[in-house]
Amino acid sequence: MHKSIIILGPTSSGKSSLAVKLAKNFNGEIISADSRQVFKDMDLGTGKIEGTWKKIRNKSFFVYENIIHHLIDFVSPEEDYNVSHFKKDCEEKILEILKRGKLPIICGGTGFWIQAVTDDVIFPQIKPNPELRQNLKEKTVLELFKILKKLDPKRALSIDPKNGARLIRAIEIAENLGKVPEIKINRKSNSRKINNQSIKFLQIGIPVNKFKLAEKIQTRLRERFNAGMIEEISALTQKYNLSKEKIQIFGLAYTLIPVYKKEEINRKELFNQIVQAEKKYAKRQATWFKKDPRIFWSDDYLIIENKIKKFLRANNQL
């Protein structure tokens, strides 16, 4: 049986640096599981690592500290890239990495994306409906939520009512199928098959005290502000033809910075509102991960390292 490591946790918890350290020690390559870092020209806005693109074996890889990273900085912000796309791409990368005799290390904070891979979540294969989307795109999130609630009250209870893009997709599926199919999650097994290859996962979560995490979020955001985050996001909205719903899915910073540029709020207000949004996002991430009893939680590197060694030895991979 093949093995794969997953490093997860809330934003600003130190996932990326831990994953890089483990990749160096265990001959690994990293697969990013971040729903915003897949997009190009969104570096400071998403807290992306400062890597470079290199050509290796006729393929392009994102490289940071000599470690290959996959599924980062490769999608145009105008494109629709969702969890079903990620699942397919991630599975392909896992098999590619294993074929090279290396350890796949999935790293990220987008819990549902990770779980889609570990639990082989099956998504409804409904193609986008351009005409329906055109009719819906000018509606407010409240109007979209009311439409979905009428079509599928059960799905309306579980969806983020402020996420326009997800509301439109849910309406699209409900219009086609009559309702949004319930996704069944299996949180018991640590293994599954990908193209007839048995893969066992070890999920490692980084616990962070909420007060320390709040400090980290503020410090990290201040660094990103000083590095030019406001200018980067302003340039993004000018370069690409992004809908209101698309901008909303990228996070509050992408919604607020154009407001700041119009001088409707000041820099301090902008900073504080984004900090609060990041803290709420981190809380949602922590809530999601706490539901999964398979996650091994530790912030001690030696404990994590020994856990991985034991996990790999069980299949003679170390």
C-alpha positions in Angstrom: 0.0 0.0 0.0 1.3 3.5 -0.9 1.4 6.3 1.6 0.6 10.0 1.6 1.0 12.7 4.3 -1.5 15.6 4.8 -0.5 18.7 6.7 -3.5 20.9 7.6 -4.6 23.6 10.0 -6.1 27.1 10.0 -4.6 30.1 8.2 -1.3 31.4 9.5 -0.7 28.2 11.6 2.7 27.4 9.9 1.5 24.6 7.6 3.7 25.5 4.6 7.0 25.7 6.5 6.3 22.4 8.3 5.4 20.7 5.0 8.7 22.0 3.4 10.7 20.7 6.3 9.1 17.3 6.1 9.5 17.2 2.3 13.2 17.8 2.7 13.5 15.1 5.4 11.3 12.4 3.8 12.0 13.0 0.0 8.7 14.5 -0.7 6.9 16.8 -3.1 4.1 19.1 -1.9 0.6 19.3 -3.3 -1.1 22.6 -2.3 -4.7 22.3 -1.1 -5.7 25.9 -1.0 -8.8 27.1 -2.8 -7.4 30.6 -3.5 -3.7 29.9 -4.0 -4.4 28.0 -7.2 -5.0 31.3 -9.0 -2.4 33.4 -10.7 -1.6 37.1 -9.7 -3.0 36.5 -6.2 0.3 36.2 -4.3 0.2 38.6 -1.3 -3.6 38.5 -1.2 -3.6 34.8 -0.5 -0.4 34.5 1.5 1.2 32.5 -1.2 4.8 31.3 -0.8 7.5 33.1 -2.8 8.5 30.4 -5.2 9.6 30.4 -8.8 8.5 28.4 -11.9 11.1 25.9 -13.3 11.1 23.5 -16.1 11.8 19.9 -15.0 11.5 16.9 -17.3 9.6 19.0 -19.8 7.0 19.9 -17.1 6.6 23.1 -15.2 6.7 23.0 -11.4 6.5 25.7 -8.7 9.7 25.5 -6.6 10.2 26.9 -3.1 13.4 26.1 -1.1 14.3 23.4 -3.7 11.0 21.6 -3.0 8.6 21.0 -5.9 5.0 22.3 -5.2 2.0 21.3 -7.3 -1.4 22.9 -7.9 -0.3 26.4 -6.9 -0.4 29.6 -9.1 -1.6 27.9 -12.3 -5.2 28.9 -12.9 -6.4 32.2 -14.3 -8.7 34.1 -11.8 -11.3 34.3 -14.6 -11.6 30.5 -14.7 -14.0 28.4 -12.7 -11.8 26.0 -10.6 -13.7 24.1 -7.9 -13.3 21.2 -5.6 -14.1 18.6 -8.3 -11.4 20.0 -10.5 -9.0 19.9 -7.5 -9.9 16.3 -6.7 -9.1 15.1 -10.2 -5.8 17.1 -10.4 -4.7 16.1 -6.9 -5.2 12.4 -7.5 -3.2 12.7 -10.7 -0.3 14.4 -8.8 -0.3 11.8 -6.1 0.2 9.1 -8.6 2.9 11.0 -10.5 4.8 11.7 -7.3 4.6 8.0 -6.2 5.8 6.9 -9.6 8.9 9.1 -9.1 9.5 7.2 -5.8 8.7 10.3 -3.7 6.3 11.0 -0.8 3.2 13.0 -1.7 2.6 15.7 1.0 -0.7 17.5 0.7 -0.7 20.8 2.5 -3.5 23.3 3.0 -6.4 24.7 4.9 -9.3 24.1 2.6 -10.8 21.2 4.5 -13.4 20.1 2.0 -10.8 20.0 -0.8 -8.7 17.7 1.3 -11.6 15.5 2.3 -12.7 15.2 -1.3 -9.4 13.4 -1.9 -9.1 11.3 1.3 -12.8 10.1 1.2 -13.2 10.0 -2.6 -16.2 12.3 -2.5 -18.3 12.0 -5.7 -19.7 15.2 -7.1 -22.7 15.7 -9.4 -21.5 16.1 -13.0 -23.6 19.0 -14.1 -22.2 21.3 -16.8 -22.4 25.1 -16.3 -25.5 26.7 -17.7 -24.3 30.0 -19.2 -27.9 31.3 -19.8 -28.9 30.6 -16.2 -25.7 32.1 -14.8 -26.2 35.2 -16.9 -29.7 35.6 -15.4 -28.4 35.1 -11.8 -25.2 37.1 -11.8 -26.8 40.5 -11.2 -28.8 39.3 -8.3 -27.8 40.0 -4.7 -26.6 37.1 -2.5 -29.9 37.5 -0.5 -31.9 37.1 -3.7 -29.8 34.1 -4.7 -30.3 32.5 -1.3 -34.1 32.9 -1.5 -34.1 31.2 -4.9 -32.0 28.3 -3.5 -34.2 28.0 -0.4 -37.3 27.7 -2.6 -35.6 25.0 -4.8 -33.8 23.1 -2.1 -34.5 24.1 1.5 -32.1 21.4 2.9 -29.1 22.6 0.9 -29.9 26.2 1.9 -29.4 25.2 5.5 -25.8 24.1 4.9 -24.5 26.6 2.3 -22.6 29.9 3.0 -25.4 32.4 2.3 -22.9 35.2 1.5 -21.0 33.2 -1.2 -22.6 34.2 -4.5 -20.6 31.8 -6.6 -21.5 28.8 -4.5 -25.2 29.9 -4.4 -25.3 30.1 -8.2 -23.7 26.7 -8.6 -26.1 25.2 -6.1 -29.1 26.7 -7.9 -27.7 25.4 -11.2 -27.5 21.8 -9.8 -30.9 22.1 -8.1 -32.5 23.3 -11.4 -31.0 20.4 -13.2 -31.6 17.6 -10.7 -34.5 18.9 -8.6 -32.2 19.2 -5.6 -28.5 19.3 -4.6 -27.5 15.7 -3.9 -26.3 15.1 -0.4 -22.6 14.3 -0.2 -21.9 11.4 2.0 -18.7 11.6 4.0 -16.9 8.6 5.4 -14.7 9.7 8.3 -13.7 6.1 9.4 -11.2 4.9 6.8 -7.7 6.3 6.3 -7.3 4.7 2.9 -8.8 4.5 -0.6 -8.0 3.5 -4.1 -6.9 5.9 -6.9 -6.9 4.2 -10.3 -6.6 0.8 -8.5 -3.6 2.0 -6.5 -4.2 1.7 -2.7 -3.3 4.9 -0.9 -3.2 5.3 2.9 -3.3 8.8 4.4 -1.9 10.2 7.6 -3.5 13.6 8.5 -1.5 15.8 10.8 -3.1 19.0 12.1 -1.3 22.0 13.7 -3.1 23.1 16.8 -2.9 26.9 17.5 -4.1 28.8 20.5 -6.8 31.2 19.4 -5.0 34.2 21.0 -1.7 33.3 19.4 -3.4 32.7 16.1 -5.0 36.2 16.2 -1.5 37.7 16.8 -0.1 35.7 13.9 -2.9 36.7 11.6 -2.3 40.4 12.4 1.4 40.2 12.0 1.2 38.3 8.7 -1.4 40.7 7.3 0.7 43.7 8.2 3.7 42.2 6.4 1.5 41.5 3.3 0.2 45.1 3.4 3.7 46.5 3.6 4.8 44.3 0.7 2.2 45.7 -1.6 -1.0 43.6 -1.1 -3.3 46.6 -1.7 -1.6 47.4 -5.0 -1.6 43.7 -6.1 -5.4 43.4 -5.6 -6.1 46.7 -7.3 -4.0 45.5 -10.3 -5.9 42.2 -10.3 -9.3 43.8 -10.6 -8.0 46.0 -13.5 -6.3 43.1 -15.4 -9.2 40.6 -15.3 -12.9 40.8 -16.0 -14.1 39.4 -12.7 -17.8 39.3 -11.7 -19.0 40.5 -8.3 -19.6 36.8 -7.3 -16.1 35.8 -8.4 -14.5 38.5 -6.4 -16.5 37.6 -3.3 -15.3 34.0 -3.4 -11.7 35.2 -3.1 -12.3 36.7 0.3 -13.2 40.0 2.0 -9.8 41.6 1.1 -10.7 41.4 -2.6 -14.1 43.0 -1.9 -12.9 45.7 0.4 -9.8 47.0 -1.3 -11.7 48.5 -4.2 -13.9 50.3 -1.6 -10.7 51.5 0.1 -9.3 52.8 -3.2 -12.5 54.9 -3.6 -11.7 56.4 -0.2 -14.9 55.0 1.3 -13.0 53.5 4.2 -9.5 54.3 5.6 -6.5 52.1 5.8 -6.9 51.3 9.4 -10.6 50.3 8.9 -9.5 48.1 5.9 -6.9 46.4 8.0 -9.1 45.7 10.9 -12.0 44.4 8.8 -9.7 42.0 7.0 -8.2 40.8 10.3 -11.6 40.0 11.6 -12.5 38.2 8.4 -9.3 36.1 8.6 -10.0 35.2 12.2 -13.6 34.1 11.4 -12.2 32.1 8.5 -9.6 30.4 10.8 -12.4 29.6 13.2 -14.5 28.0 10.4 -11.4 26.0 9.4 -10.8 24.8 13.0 -14.5 23.8 13.3 -14.3 21.8 10.1 -11.1 19.9 11.1 -12.4 19.1 14.6 -15.1 17.0 13.0 -12.6 14.5 11.7 -11.3 12.1 14.4 -8.6 10.7 12.1 -6.5 13.9 12.4 -3.4 13.6 14.6 -2.8 17.0 16.3 0.6 18.2 17.3 2.9 21.3 17.0 6.0 19.4 18.2 8.2 18.6 15.2 10.0 15.6 16.8 6.6 14.0 17.7 5.4 14.6 14.1 8.6 13.2 12.6 8.4 10.1 14.7 4.7 9.6 13.9 5.5 9.8 10.2 8.5 7.4 10.5 6.2 4.9 12.2 3.5 5.4 9.6 5.9 4.8 6.7 7.7 1.9 8.3 4.4 0.0 8.5 4.6 -0.4 4.7 8.4 -0.6 4.5 8.6 2.8 2.8 11.3 4.1 5.1 
